[in-house]
Structure formats: C-alpha cells, structure tokens
Amino acid sequence: MNILVVYTHPNHQSLSYAFLQEVIRGSKENTAIQEVKVLDLYEEGFNPLLVFNETKRRRDMHKDPDLTPYREQLKWADKIVFVYPIWWGRPPAMLMGYIDQMFASGFAYKDTGKLLPEGLLKGKSVVCISSMKGPAHYPLIWLNNAHKALMRKALFNYVGIKKVKFFEFGSMESPRGKQKEKLNKIYQYFKKVDG
C-alpha cells in the first residue's frame, strides 16, 4: 500500500504537525505499507488560487502541466491522508484550493450526462485527521456535521472514493484535551491499518 499524506498547516510546531509525525511513525512500522510520501502544501509553496482566463480554461484543468506532479501523486496513492486543522468549521483555504484544482473533471470524475458523474478515483481510500479548538461535538451539534458531509459526500463519494475514515479531535487547545492519547491513537491506527 502506498500512502500520500497531504499536510496543511503553516506551523511545524503545531499539533497538526505532531499528528503528521505519528502518521509517518506508525506507517514505518506497518509491513502492509510500502511507501509514504508527504506533500506539505505550505512548505511546497502550493498556489491555491484558481486562475481562469483566455489561455487557462477550467475545462482544461485536468491537464494543466503545472499540476502534473500532484496528479501523479494522487494516482500513485492507494490511501490519501489529509492532516489539517478545522478553522471556522471547515478545512483551511489552502487545502480547499488544492482540492479545487486536483479533483477536477477529466481527472477525478467524468460527466456522464446522468445525475451523478463517474468517479475516476475508485479503489482508493481516504483518512481525514483534523483538530480544532472547540469541543469535539461542535461540528455535529452546531454545524449539522457540515465538515464531514463536505468531505465525504460532496467530494470523496463524488469522485468514487467510498472508504473514508475521520479522526476529528476537539478541545485541542485545552490542557484537558488529551493530546497525547489522540496522538497515540493515530500512531496505533497507522501501525495496524491494512487497507
């Protein structure tokens, strides 16, 4: 199994970065995982801005040469892991800009003329690891689970990815946030995951 980790946080002293390290550590101890690649969107200098004009059309985004290395990473991966904070009830704009460009028509899905498109990323799985300052049940109670619905239904299911797991950790800035337990949970998951 090949794993691509898309890390989205500008600070390498953050809890998100600590979660990334546990993904890597657990994966290295898992014989089912052949290779792990990390795409650090901020460190990479990924440009999240969409640009459409006379020479750059939206319908051609799936073959934009500037995005070829990122498309190749997604094709290579059996499991895609997203590590990010929840800001204002949703992933950071940097990650949404990556998603806008990478999960494009012609690459991630194909219009069929029917109600739903054909997902072109079938067979892959996704893990979303997110943390937030607010309590763990805040997205469920106050936001009607908008974050998970956005990621699972509006994005991953749409492009053919049916196997999606969430680790959504709340109260992460609290001394009672059990950060060490949650970091260990991620380590243990990646140490044992087999598909």
N, C-alpha and C positions, 0 to 999 in steps of 0.2 A: 504494500500500500504506500502510495506517495501522498504526502501532506503538504499543502500550501497554506501558510499562515499569513493572513493579511492583518497587520498590526496598525492600529490607527490611534495614536496618542502622541502629542508633540514632546512629551517629557519622559525621558528614560529613568527618571526617579519615581515614576507613578506606580500605582497599584496595577494598572493595566500592563505595564512593563513586567512587573513581577509575575502576573498571570502568564504572559508570553514565555518567560523563563521556565515556568512549570510545565507548559505545553512541550517545550523543547526537551526538558529533562525527562519527563515521562516517556516521550516518544523515543528517545535514545535507548531506553531500557526495554522497549517493546519490540520483540522479534518479528511481529507482523508488519512493522513499519520499515520500509526500505530507506526512505529519504524524506527529510523535512526541508522545505525552502521557506524563508521568511521574506515577505515583502513589507517593509516598513514605509508606509506611504509618505510620512513626513520626511524621514531621512532620505528617501528616494527623490524627493522633490516632485512628487506626482502632481500634475496640474489638474485640479478637479473641475476647472471651468469648461463648460461646453461652448464651443465656437462653431457657429454655422454661418456661412456666407456663400458668395458665388463659387468659390473653389472648394469649400468644405461643407458637404451636404450631410444632413442627418442620415439619410438612407444609405450613405456610403461609410458610416462609422465603423461597421464590422470589418472593413478592410483598410482602415486608417493605418499607414505604416508606423506612425508614432506609437500606436498601441499594440503592435505585433508582439513584442516581448511579453506583455501582460496577458494577451490571449493565449500565447504558448504556455504560460504558467498554468492557466486555468484548464487547458486541455490536458496537460501533464498530470494534474492532481486527481487523485481518487477521492480525497476528502479535503474540503476547503474550510479552514478555521478562521473565523473573524474574531479579533480581540479588540474591544473598544469600550469607551465609557458611554453612558447614556446622559446626554445633555438635552434639557428641555423635552424629555420624553422620547427622544429618538437618537439614532447614531449621529456622530459628528458630520458636518458638511463635507469634510474631506472624504470620508467613506462613501457618502451618498454620491459625490462626484465620481468616484471610482466606479460605483455601481451603475450610474447613469451611462458611463462610457463603455464599460466592459460587458454589461448584459444587454447588448444591442441586438436588434433584429438582424438576422443573417448569420449571427454567431451563436447567441444564446437561445434564440427561438426563431421560428419561421411562421409567418402568417399563412393560414390555410384557407381563409375565406369563411371559416366556421366561427362559432362563438369564441373558442379558445384556440390559441396557436399550438403548434407542435413544439414542445420543449426540446432543445438540442443538447442539453447537458444531463440527459438521463444517465442513471447509473452512478452518479456522483453523490456524495453526502456532504452535509454542512454541520458545523458546530459553531454556535454564536456564544461567545463569552463576554458578558457585559457587566459593568459595575456602575453604581450610582450612589449619590449622597443620600437620597431619600430612602424611605423604608421599602423593603422588598415587595410589599403588596401595592405600592403606589401605582405602578403601571396597570395592574389588574383592576383595582377599585376605582381609581380616578380617571384613568385613560382608556378603559374598556379594552385593555390588552393591545393597544394600538401598535406598540413596538413589535410584538410577536406576530400580529396579523400582517403588518407591513412586510416583515422579513419572510415569513413562511408563505402567506397566501399571495401577496401582491408581487413578490419577487421569486423566491425559490420554486414554489409549485408551478409558477407561470413558465419557468424555463426548464421544467422537467425534473427538478430535484425534489424528491419526496421525503427523503430521510434527513430530517432537520432536528438537531438537539440544541436546547438552550440552557445555558448557565447564566441566570440573571441575578446578580448579587446586589442587595440593597444595604443601606446604612454603612457604607464603606468608609465614611469619614468619622464614624463613631468609635470611641475606644472599646465599645461592646460589639463591634462589627464582626468579630471572629474571623479576621482576615487570614490568620494562619491556617485555620480549619478549611477555609474556602480555597486557599492556595493548594493545600494538600489534596482537596477533592479533585482539582484539575490535574494535578500530578498523577493521582491514582487512576483517573479516567484514561489518560493518555498512555499510561503504563500498561493498561489492560485492553484497551479497545482493539477490536479485530475487524472492523468493517464500518 
